[in-house]
């Protein structure tokens, strides 16, 4: 009888479970969108109405996720950022990074917030989920009085940069929106989702908020452009994946890396992202060059990833227990490369040190030794222990 009563209570709870309208916002960049997709899909699979929102020109990329989409905010693309922000031509190095944080990521917040509030007049969300670098969602959530979930990208150390970037511009926007005081939380939200396994984190001054939840980073693949199948693994020959990202593959760096791998006793699959593969130098049969191959099809049989240090590629390799050689340049990539070295799963070659023989030596050191493979397997074990997107849906539901 008691068991029947418990079952009845469970059934009643399921009946009253509130389905949500969820707006998910992202800057118009694949490296910002892709980490969000597994949670967005998990919420949709749980029956919630999910709407992906970004710039008008980014709609084709949003639509390839298979989820409903809407356009909002300034119309720009990270892959063509200088078209919308010509001053970006004049800044380099750390100044370029600060320009992206202050002028672009913070500067686009007002446009996004205004459009999200307009969108809410016909499709009012119950919660806004935003990636950590999209700030308009934080402002809109505060004005609409709905909870805000912040989906981390990369290490917790990034949050310190978020705090510094938003200090002036976002407080000014907050004041112009009719609010007083220091109540705008553009950092932690009402729920912060931390996607970084412990071994890849780096020391930081700022403690995590008490409402932080760990979320397993799940690689997302755009299967609408599947590309060729990975080559069959040949007995006794390791498989290496080379990628400099989906946006800014520098063909000169890619060519230098591939020249170093031509005589290595290994098979190589190199992807070029936005760069046309025909710009890559002719290669021997052991090296396949293509625009894109889904990582979830390639990494399970991979022995090594050579990459630019972008978070998406690094964490995908870690999730599959594959060591990395990073050739990092700009943004958070040097710090990601340093984290991989600290975790014992990778080596770093600075782009200005990319001399003949360096990549081959690093690849050989990892393939012939076991230390970095062991480090990568340790990070994979940490990733496997993190809660899945399906498990985190309940935490989002509890906010509403």
NUKOLGU-283291 format. One record per residue (C-alpha): residue in three letters; z, x, y. Coordinates in Angstrom, 1 decimal, always signed. Layout:
<recs>
> aa,Z,X,Y
> ALA,Z,X,Y
...
</recs>
This chain:
<recs>
> aa,Z,X,Y
> UNK,+0.0,+0.0,+0.0
> UNK,+0.9,+2.8,+2.4
> UNK,-2.4,+4.6,+1.6
> UNK,-4.3,+1.3,+2.4
> UNK,-2.4,+1.1,+5.8
> UNK,-3.3,+4.7,+6.6
> UNK,-7.0,+4.0,+5.8
> UNK,-7.0,+0.9,+8.0
> UNK,-5.6,+2.8,+10.9
> UNK,-8.2,+5.5,+10.4
> UNK,-10.9,+2.8,+10.4
> UNK,-9.6,+1.2,+13.5
> UNK,-9.6,+4.6,+15.3
> UNK,-13.2,+5.2,+14.3
> UNK,-14.1,+1.8,+15.7
> UNK,-12.6,+2.4,+19.1
> UNK,-13.9,+6.0,+19.3
> UNK,-15.6,+6.2,+22.7
> UNK,-19.2,+7.4,+22.8
> UNK,-19.8,+9.6,+25.8
> UNK,-22.6,+10.2,+28.3
> UNK,-22.8,+14.0,+28.6
> UNK,-24.7,+15.9,+31.2
> UNK,-25.3,+19.5,+30.2
> UNK,-26.4,+21.8,+33.1
> UNK,-28.0,+25.3,+33.0
> UNK,-29.7,+27.8,+35.2
> UNK,-33.5,+27.8,+34.4
> UNK,-33.3,+30.8,+32.0
> UNK,-33.6,+30.9,+28.3
> UNK,-30.6,+33.3,+28.0
> UNK,-28.5,+30.6,+29.7
> UNK,-30.0,+27.6,+27.9
> UNK,-30.0,+28.8,+24.3
> UNK,-26.2,+29.3,+23.9
> UNK,-25.7,+25.7,+25.0
> UNK,-28.0,+24.1,+22.6
> UNK,-25.9,+24.1,+19.4
> UNK,-23.0,+22.3,+21.1
> UNK,-25.4,+19.9,+22.8
> UNK,-27.0,+19.1,+19.5
> UNK,-23.7,+18.7,+17.8
> UNK,-22.6,+16.1,+20.4
> UNK,-25.9,+14.3,+20.0
> UNK,-25.5,+14.3,+16.3
> UNK,-22.0,+12.8,+16.8
> UNK,-23.6,+9.8,+18.5
> UNK,-23.1,+10.8,+22.1
> UNK,-25.9,+10.5,+24.8
> UNK,-26.7,+14.0,+25.9
> UNK,-28.9,+14.9,+28.8
> UNK,-30.0,+18.5,+29.5
> UNK,-30.5,+19.2,+33.2
> UNK,-32.2,+22.1,+35.0
> UNK,-35.0,+22.8,+37.4
> UNK,-38.3,+20.9,+37.3
> UNK,-40.3,+23.9,+36.2
> UNK,-37.9,+24.6,+33.3
> UNK,-38.5,+21.1,+31.8
> UNK,-40.9,+22.4,+29.1
> UNK,-38.2,+24.8,+27.8
> UNK,-35.6,+22.0,+27.8
> UNK,-37.9,+19.6,+26.0
> UNK,-38.4,+22.1,+23.2
> UNK,-34.8,+21.6,+22.2
> UNK,-35.6,+18.0,+21.1
> UNK,-32.9,+16.6,+23.5
> UNK,-33.5,+14.2,+26.4
> UNK,-33.9,+16.1,+29.7
> UNK,-33.9,+15.6,+33.5
> UNK,-34.8,+17.8,+36.4
> UNK,-32.4,+18.6,+39.3
> UNK,-31.7,+21.3,+41.8
> UNK,-33.9,+23.9,+43.4
> UNK,-37.2,+24.3,+41.5
> UNK,-37.2,+27.9,+40.3
> UNK,-37.4,+30.0,+37.1
> UNK,-35.5,+33.1,+36.3
> UNK,-38.6,+34.6,+34.8
> UNK,-40.4,+34.2,+38.2
> UNK,-37.3,+34.5,+40.5
> UNK,-39.1,+36.5,+43.2
> UNK,-41.4,+33.5,+43.9
> UNK,-38.4,+31.4,+45.0
> UNK,-36.3,+34.3,+46.3
> UNK,-38.7,+36.9,+47.9
> UNK,-35.8,+39.0,+49.1
> UNK,-35.1,+39.9,+45.5
> UNK,-38.0,+42.4,+45.9
> UNK,-35.9,+44.5,+48.3
> UNK,-32.8,+44.9,+46.1
> UNK,-32.3,+47.1,+43.1
> UNK,-29.5,+48.1,+40.7
> UNK,-26.0,+46.7,+41.5
> UNK,-27.4,+45.2,+44.7
> UNK,-29.8,+43.2,+42.7
> UNK,-27.1,+41.9,+40.4
> UNK,-25.0,+40.8,+43.4
> UNK,-28.0,+39.1,+44.9
> UNK,-28.4,+37.1,+41.8
> UNK,-24.8,+36.1,+41.7
> UNK,-24.3,+35.3,+45.4
> UNK,-27.7,+34.2,+46.7
> UNK,-29.2,+32.6,+43.6
> UNK,-26.5,+31.4,+41.2
> UNK,-24.1,+30.3,+44.0
> UNK,-26.9,+29.5,+46.5
> UNK,-28.5,+26.9,+44.1
> UNK,-25.2,+25.1,+43.5
> UNK,-25.5,+22.7,+46.5
> UNK,-29.0,+21.5,+45.5
> UNK,-27.9,+20.9,+41.9
> UNK,-24.7,+19.1,+42.9
> UNK,-26.6,+16.8,+45.3
> UNK,-29.2,+15.9,+42.6
> UNK,-26.5,+15.4,+39.9
> UNK,-24.7,+13.0,+42.1
> UNK,-27.9,+11.1,+42.8
> UNK,-28.6,+11.1,+39.0
> UNK,-25.2,+9.6,+38.4
> UNK,-26.0,+6.5,+40.4
> UNK,-28.2,+5.4,+37.5
> UNK,-26.8,+7.4,+34.6
> UNK,-23.2,+8.2,+35.3
> UNK,-21.8,+10.9,+32.9
> UNK,-18.4,+10.7,+31.3
> UNK,-18.2,+14.5,+31.2
> UNK,-20.3,+17.5,+32.5
> UNK,-20.8,+20.5,+30.4
> UNK,-22.1,+23.5,+32.3
> UNK,-22.9,+27.1,+31.4
> UNK,-20.7,+29.6,+33.3
> UNK,-23.3,+30.6,+35.8
> UNK,-24.4,+27.1,+36.8
> UNK,-21.9,+26.1,+39.6
> UNK,-23.4,+22.8,+40.8
> UNK,-22.1,+21.0,+37.8
> UNK,-18.5,+22.0,+38.8
> UNK,-19.0,+20.5,+42.3
> UNK,-20.6,+17.3,+40.9
> UNK,-17.9,+16.8,+38.3
> UNK,-15.2,+17.1,+41.0
> UNK,-16.9,+14.7,+43.3
> UNK,-17.6,+12.2,+40.5
> UNK,-14.1,+12.5,+39.1
> UNK,-15.2,+13.4,+35.6
> UNK,-14.0,+16.3,+33.4
> UNK,-15.9,+19.6,+33.4
> UNK,-16.4,+21.8,+30.4
> UNK,-17.4,+25.4,+31.0
> UNK,-19.4,+27.0,+28.2
> UNK,-19.0,+30.7,+28.3
> UNK,-21.8,+33.2,+27.9
> UNK,-20.9,+36.7,+26.8
> UNK,-17.5,+38.3,+27.3
> UNK,-14.5,+37.0,+29.2
> UNK,-15.0,+39.9,+31.6
> UNK,-17.9,+38.0,+33.0
> UNK,-15.4,+35.5,+34.5
> UNK,-14.1,+38.0,+36.9
> UNK,-17.6,+38.3,+38.4
> UNK,-17.8,+34.5,+38.5
> UNK,-14.5,+34.4,+40.5
> UNK,-15.8,+37.0,+43.0
> UNK,-19.3,+35.4,+43.3
> UNK,-18.0,+32.0,+44.1
> UNK,-15.2,+32.9,+46.4
> UNK,-17.0,+32.4,+49.7
> UNK,-20.1,+30.2,+49.1
> UNK,-18.5,+27.7,+46.7
> UNK,-15.4,+27.2,+48.8
> UNK,-17.6,+26.5,+51.8
> UNK,-19.6,+24.0,+49.8
> UNK,-16.4,+22.4,+48.6
> UNK,-15.3,+22.0,+52.2
> UNK,-18.6,+20.5,+53.3
> UNK,-18.4,+18.0,+50.5
> UNK,-15.3,+16.5,+52.2
> UNK,-12.5,+18.1,+50.3
> UNK,-9.6,+20.2,+51.5
> UNK,-7.5,+22.9,+49.9
> UNK,-8.4,+25.2,+47.1
> UNK,-8.9,+22.6,+44.3
> UNK,-12.4,+23.4,+43.2
> UNK,-12.3,+25.1,+39.9
> UNK,-15.7,+26.7,+39.4
> UNK,-14.3,+29.1,+36.8
> UNK,-12.2,+27.5,+34.0
> UNK,-13.0,+23.8,+34.2
> UNK,-10.9,+21.3,+32.2
> UNK,-12.0,+23.0,+29.0
> UNK,-13.2,+26.6,+28.7
> UNK,-15.3,+27.5,+25.6
> UNK,-15.1,+31.2,+24.7
> UNK,-18.0,+32.4,+22.6
> UNK,-17.0,+36.1,+22.4
> UNK,-15.5,+37.4,+19.1
> UNK,-12.5,+39.6,+19.8
> UNK,-14.1,+42.9,+18.8
> UNK,-16.9,+42.5,+21.5
> UNK,-14.5,+41.6,+24.3
> UNK,-13.5,+44.1,+26.9
> UNK,-10.2,+44.5,+28.9
> UNK,-10.0,+42.2,+31.9
> UNK,-7.5,+41.5,+34.7
> UNK,-7.7,+37.8,+34.4
> UNK,-5.9,+35.9,+31.6
> UNK,-7.7,+33.1,+29.8
> UNK,-6.6,+29.6,+30.8
> UNK,-4.3,+27.7,+28.4
> UNK,-7.1,+25.2,+27.8
> UNK,-9.4,+27.8,+26.3
> UNK,-11.0,+27.1,+22.9
> UNK,-12.9,+29.5,+20.8
> UNK,-16.5,+28.4,+19.9
> UNK,-18.7,+30.1,+17.3
> UNK,-21.9,+31.4,+18.9
> UNK,-24.7,+30.0,+16.8
> UNK,-28.2,+31.5,+17.4
> UNK,-30.7,+28.9,+18.6
> UNK,-34.4,+29.3,+17.7
> UNK,-37.3,+27.6,+19.5
> UNK,-39.1,+26.4,+16.4
> UNK,-41.9,+24.7,+18.5
> UNK,-43.5,+28.2,+18.7
> UNK,-42.6,+29.6,+15.3
> UNK,-44.9,+32.7,+15.4
> UNK,-45.8,+34.5,+12.2
> UNK,-43.5,+34.8,+9.2
> UNK,-41.5,+38.0,+9.0
> UNK,-43.1,+40.6,+6.7
> UNK,-41.9,+40.6,+3.1
> UNK,-39.2,+43.2,+2.7
> UNK,-40.6,+46.2,+0.7
> UNK,-38.4,+47.8,-1.9
> UNK,-36.5,+50.8,-0.5
> UNK,-37.8,+50.3,+3.1
> UNK,-35.4,+49.1,+5.8
> UNK,-36.5,+46.4,+8.2
> UNK,-36.0,+46.9,+12.0
> UNK,-36.3,+44.3,+14.7
> UNK,-37.2,+45.5,+18.2
> UNK,-36.8,+43.1,+21.2
> UNK,-36.4,+43.6,+24.9
> UNK,-35.7,+39.9,+25.5
> UNK,-37.5,+36.7,+26.2
> UNK,-38.1,+37.2,+29.9
> UNK,-38.5,+40.7,+31.1
> UNK,-39.9,+42.8,+28.3
> UNK,-40.9,+46.1,+29.9
> UNK,-44.0,+47.1,+28.1
> UNK,-43.5,+50.8,+29.0
> UNK,-40.0,+50.9,+27.4
> UNK,-41.3,+48.9,+24.4
> UNK,-44.2,+51.3,+23.8
> UNK,-41.8,+54.3,+24.1
> UNK,-39.5,+52.8,+21.5
> UNK,-42.3,+52.0,+19.1
> UNK,-43.8,+55.5,+19.4
> UNK,-40.5,+56.8,+18.2
> UNK,-40.6,+54.5,+15.1
> UNK,-44.2,+55.0,+13.9
> UNK,-43.4,+57.8,+11.4
> UNK,-40.0,+56.4,+10.3
> UNK,-39.9,+55.2,+6.7
> UNK,-39.2,+51.6,+7.7
> UNK,-41.0,+48.4,+8.6
> UNK,-40.7,+47.1,+12.2
> UNK,-41.1,+43.7,+13.8
> UNK,-41.4,+43.9,+17.6
> UNK,-41.4,+40.8,+19.8
> UNK,-42.7,+40.9,+23.3
> UNK,-41.2,+37.7,+24.9
> UNK,-43.2,+36.8,+28.1
> UNK,-45.3,+40.0,+27.8
> UNK,-48.7,+39.5,+26.2
> UNK,-48.7,+41.5,+22.8
> UNK,-52.1,+42.9,+23.7
> UNK,-50.5,+45.0,+26.3
> UNK,-48.6,+46.9,+23.6
> UNK,-50.3,+50.1,+22.3
> UNK,-52.1,+49.9,+18.9
> UNK,-49.6,+50.3,+16.0
> UNK,-49.8,+51.4,+12.4
> UNK,-49.5,+48.8,+9.6
> UNK,-45.8,+49.4,+9.3
> UNK,-45.2,+47.9,+12.8
> UNK,-45.9,+44.2,+13.5
> UNK,-46.1,+43.1,+17.2
> UNK,-45.9,+39.4,+18.1
> UNK,-44.7,+37.3,+21.0
> UNK,-41.9,+35.6,+19.1
> UNK,-40.3,+35.3,+15.7
> UNK,-37.2,+33.0,+15.2
> UNK,-34.2,+35.2,+14.8
> UNK,-32.7,+33.0,+12.1
> UNK,-35.7,+33.8,+9.9
> UNK,-35.8,+37.5,+10.7
> UNK,-32.2,+38.7,+10.9
> UNK,-31.0,+37.8,+7.4
> UNK,-33.2,+40.5,+6.0
> UNK,-32.8,+42.9,+8.9
> UNK,-31.1,+46.3,+8.7
> UNK,-31.1,+47.2,+12.4
> UNK,-31.9,+45.6,+15.8
> UNK,-33.1,+47.7,+18.7
> UNK,-32.8,+45.7,+21.9
> UNK,-32.1,+45.5,+25.6
> UNK,-28.5,+44.6,+25.2
> UNK,-28.9,+41.0,+26.2
> UNK,-26.1,+38.8,+25.1
> UNK,-28.3,+36.4,+23.0
> UNK,-29.8,+39.2,+20.9
> UNK,-26.5,+41.1,+20.6
> UNK,-24.5,+38.1,+19.4
> UNK,-27.3,+37.0,+17.1
> UNK,-27.2,+40.4,+15.5
> UNK,-23.4,+40.3,+15.3
> UNK,-23.5,+36.8,+13.7
> UNK,-25.7,+38.2,+10.9
> UNK,-23.7,+41.5,+10.5
> UNK,-26.6,+43.7,+11.7
> UNK,-25.9,+46.9,+13.7
> UNK,-27.7,+47.5,+17.0
> UNK,-29.2,+50.3,+19.2
> UNK,-29.1,+49.1,+22.8
> UNK,-31.4,+50.3,+25.6
> UNK,-29.7,+48.4,+28.4
> UNK,-30.9,+47.9,+32.0
> UNK,-29.3,+45.6,+34.6
> UNK,-27.2,+42.5,+34.6
> UNK,-24.5,+42.5,+31.9
> UNK,-26.5,+44.5,+29.4
> UNK,-24.8,+47.9,+29.9
> UNK,-21.4,+46.3,+29.4
> UNK,-22.7,+44.5,+26.3
> UNK,-24.0,+47.8,+24.9
> UNK,-20.6,+49.4,+25.6
> UNK,-18.8,+46.5,+23.8
> UNK,-21.1,+47.1,+20.7
> UNK,-20.2,+50.8,+20.7
> UNK,-16.5,+50.1,+21.1
> UNK,-16.7,+47.6,+18.2
> UNK,-18.3,+50.3,+16.1
> UNK,-21.5,+48.2,+15.5
> UNK,-24.0,+50.0,+17.7
> UNK,-25.3,+53.0,+19.7
> UNK,-26.6,+53.1,+23.3
> UNK,-29.5,+54.9,+24.9
> UNK,-29.8,+54.7,+28.6
> UNK,-33.3,+53.8,+29.7
> UNK,-33.5,+56.9,+31.9
> UNK,-32.6,+59.0,+28.8
> UNK,-35.4,+57.4,+26.7
> UNK,-37.0,+60.7,+25.6
> UNK,-39.1,+61.3,+22.5
> UNK,-37.0,+61.4,+19.4
> UNK,-33.9,+59.6,+20.8
> UNK,-34.6,+56.2,+19.3
> UNK,-35.6,+57.6,+16.0
> UNK,-32.4,+59.7,+15.9
> UNK,-30.2,+56.7,+16.7
> UNK,-32.0,+54.5,+14.2
> UNK,-31.8,+57.2,+11.5
> UNK,-28.0,+57.7,+12.2
> UNK,-27.3,+54.0,+11.7
> UNK,-29.7,+53.5,+8.7
> UNK,-28.4,+56.6,+6.8
> UNK,-24.8,+56.0,+7.6
> UNK,-22.4,+53.2,+6.7
> UNK,-20.1,+53.2,+9.7
> UNK,-22.1,+50.9,+12.0
> UNK,-23.0,+48.5,+9.2
> UNK,-19.3,+48.2,+8.5
> UNK,-18.5,+47.6,+12.1
> UNK,-21.2,+44.9,+12.3
> UNK,-19.8,+43.2,+9.2
> UNK,-16.4,+43.1,+10.8
> UNK,-17.7,+41.4,+13.9
> UNK,-19.6,+38.9,+11.7
> UNK,-16.4,+38.1,+9.9
> UNK,-14.8,+37.3,+13.3
> UNK,-17.7,+35.1,+14.3
> UNK,-17.5,+33.2,+11.0
> UNK,-13.8,+32.4,+11.6
> UNK,-14.5,+30.8,+15.0
> UNK,-14.7,+27.0,+15.2
> UNK,-18.2,+25.6,+14.8
> UNK,-19.9,+23.4,+17.5
> UNK,-19.3,+20.4,+15.3
> UNK,-15.5,+21.1,+15.3
> UNK,-15.5,+21.5,+19.1
> UNK,-17.0,+18.1,+19.8
> UNK,-13.6,+16.5,+19.3
> UNK,-12.1,+18.7,+22.0
> UNK,-14.7,+17.5,+24.4
> UNK,-14.1,+13.9,+23.4
> UNK,-10.4,+14.3,+24.0
> UNK,-11.1,+14.9,+27.7
> UNK,-12.6,+11.5,+28.3
</recs>
